[in-house]
Amino acid sequence: MATTIQISEELQEELNKKKFFDRETYEEVIWDLLEDTMELSEETKRDIKQAEKDFKEGRYKTLEQVEKELGV
């Protein structure tokens, strides 16, 4: 169910500044802002720990290496 809310012109201006593209809705902007405060899932936490371990153990490629492999 959709609803209407009232916001000040000042808040509207701030939300406009947060848009990634002109046609982005205020709902999308608000969801993006909320996402920054949400807890990471357990799967994401595990993936981050694994990535940190891989990095420490030298299992990564630099941007230059990837570009060379792709011929970019």
For each residue, the residues with C-beta under 8 A, 3 or more apart:
1:
2:
3:
4:
5:
6:
7: 11 12 15
8: 11 12
9: 12 13
10: 13 14
11: 7 8 14 15
12: 7 8 9 15 16 26
13: 9 10 16 17
14: 10 11 17 18
15: 7 11 12 18 19 26 29 30
16: 12 13 19
17: 13 14
18: 14 15 29 32 33
19: 15 16 22 24 29
20: 24 32
21: 24
22: 19
23:
24: 19 20 21 28 29
25: 28 29
26: 12 15 29 30
27: 30 31
28: 24 25 31 32
29: 15 18 19 24 25 26 32 33
30: 15 26 27 33 34
31: 27 28 34 35
32: 18 20 28 29 35 36
33: 18 29 30 36 37
34: 30 31 37 38
35: 31 32 38
36: 32 33
37: 33 34
38: 34 35
39:
40: 44 45 48
41: 44 45
42: 45 46
43: 46 47
44: 40 41 47 48
45: 40 41 42 48 49
46: 42 43 49 50
47: 43 44 50 51
48: 40 44 45 51 52
49: 45 46 52 53
50: 46 47 53 54
51: 47 48 54 55
52: 48 49 55 56
53: 49 50 56 57
54: 50 51 57 59 60
55: 51 52 58 59 60
56: 52 53
57: 53 54
58: 55
59: 54 55
60: 54 55
61: 65 66 69
62: 65 66
63: 66 67
64: 67 68
65: 61 62 68 69
66: 61 62 63 69 70
67: 63 64 70 72
68: 64 65 71 72
69: 61 65 66
70: 66 67
71: 68
72: 67 68
